[in-house]
Amino acid sequence: MSSSMFKAELIRAIQTAARTGQIIYGAREAIKIALHGKAKLIILAENAPLELKHDIKHYAKLSNTPVITFNGTNIELGTVIGRPHSVTVLAVLDPGQSNLLELAQKVIE
């Protein structure tokens, strides 16, 4: 699968999860959720600050939560979930009717 096709599929899955499941956004909230191991998946914007990427990946690894990088900016990620501002980190608590977890598995393998 080409990267542009994967990005389009990921965008559709994120939008479906936002509509039918439960997601939270924001670095502080995502770190808190990762620490408690409540997230099923964490999505980071490509232009997230390095220190934030390091922190999120560290806490996600401790709780065995997969992390994928969204191939776009924080502005694009915010737009994908219908927010009028930038979103650097998304934590998926419930993917709803989306195939986000299957997509994350493809990235990890």
C-alpha positions as CSV (number, residue, x, y, z in Angstrom):
1,M,0.0,0.0,0.0
2,S,1.4,3.4,-1.0
3,S,1.9,6.0,1.7
4,S,-0.8,8.3,0.2
5,M,-3.3,5.5,0.2
6,F,-2.4,4.5,3.7
7,K,-2.7,8.2,4.8
8,A,-6.2,8.4,3.2
9,E,-7.3,5.2,4.9
10,L,-5.8,6.4,8.2
11,I,-7.7,9.7,7.9
12,R,-11.0,7.8,7.3
13,A,-10.4,5.5,10.3
14,I,-9.6,8.4,12.6
15,Q,-12.7,10.3,11.5
16,T,-14.8,7.1,12.1
17,A,-13.3,6.6,15.5
18,A,-14.0,10.3,16.4
19,R,-17.6,9.8,15.3
20,T,-18.4,6.3,16.7
21,G,-15.8,5.7,19.3
22,Q,-14.0,7.6,22.0
23,I,-10.8,9.7,21.5
24,I,-9.1,12.3,23.5
25,Y,-6.6,14.8,22.3
26,G,-3.9,16.9,23.8
27,A,-0.4,16.1,25.1
28,R,-1.2,16.2,28.8
29,E,-4.3,14.0,28.5
30,A,-2.6,11.5,26.2
31,I,0.4,11.2,28.6
32,K,-2.0,10.6,31.5
33,I,-4.0,8.0,29.6
34,A,-0.8,6.3,28.4
35,L,0.5,6.2,32.0
36,H,-2.6,4.4,33.2
37,G,-2.6,2.1,30.2
38,K,-6.2,3.0,29.1
39,A,-5.4,3.9,25.5
40,K,-5.7,1.3,22.8
41,L,-3.6,3.4,20.4
42,I,-1.8,6.7,20.4
43,I,-1.5,8.8,17.2
44,L,1.2,11.5,17.0
45,A,1.4,14.3,14.4
46,E,4.6,14.1,12.4
47,N,5.7,17.6,13.5
48,A,5.3,16.9,17.2
49,P,8.1,18.3,19.4
50,L,10.9,15.7,19.8
51,E,10.7,15.8,23.6
52,L,6.9,15.1,23.5
53,K,7.4,12.2,21.0
54,H,10.0,10.7,23.3
55,D,7.7,11.1,26.4
56,I,4.7,9.6,24.7
57,K,6.6,6.7,23.2
58,H,8.2,6.0,26.6
59,Y,4.9,5.9,28.5
60,A,3.2,4.0,25.7
61,K,5.9,1.4,25.8
62,L,5.5,0.9,29.5
63,S,1.8,0.3,29.1
64,N,2.3,-1.7,25.9
65,T,0.2,0.8,23.8
66,P,1.0,1.0,20.1
67,V,2.0,4.5,18.8
68,I,1.8,5.5,15.2
69,T,2.9,8.7,13.5
70,F,0.3,10.6,11.4
71,N,2.0,11.6,8.2
72,G,0.9,15.2,8.5
73,T,1.1,18.3,10.7
74,N,-0.8,18.9,13.9
75,I,-3.0,21.4,12.0
76,E,-4.0,18.5,9.6
77,L,-4.6,16.1,12.5
78,G,-6.9,18.7,14.2
79,T,-8.8,19.2,10.9
80,V,-9.2,15.4,10.5
81,I,-11.1,15.2,13.8
82,G,-13.1,18.4,13.1
83,R,-11.3,20.6,15.6
84,P,-10.6,24.2,14.6
85,H,-7.1,24.1,16.2
86,S,-4.0,22.0,16.1
87,V,-3.9,18.6,17.7
88,T,-0.5,17.1,18.2
89,V,-1.6,13.8,20.0
90,L,-4.7,11.6,19.9
91,A,-5.3,8.8,22.3
92,V,-7.9,6.2,21.1
93,L,-9.8,4.8,24.1
94,D,-12.4,3.1,21.9
95,P,-12.0,2.7,18.1
96,G,-15.8,2.4,17.6
97,Q,-16.6,1.1,14.1
98,S,-13.2,2.1,12.7
99,N,-10.4,-0.2,11.7
100,L,-7.7,1.9,13.5
101,L,-6.3,-1.0,15.5
102,E,-5.9,-3.1,12.3
103,L,-4.1,-0.2,10.6
104,A,-1.9,0.2,13.6
105,Q,-1.0,-3.5,13.5
106,K,0.0,-3.2,9.8
107,V,2.3,-0.3,10.7
108,I,3.9,-2.1,13.6
109,E,4.6,-5.3,11.6
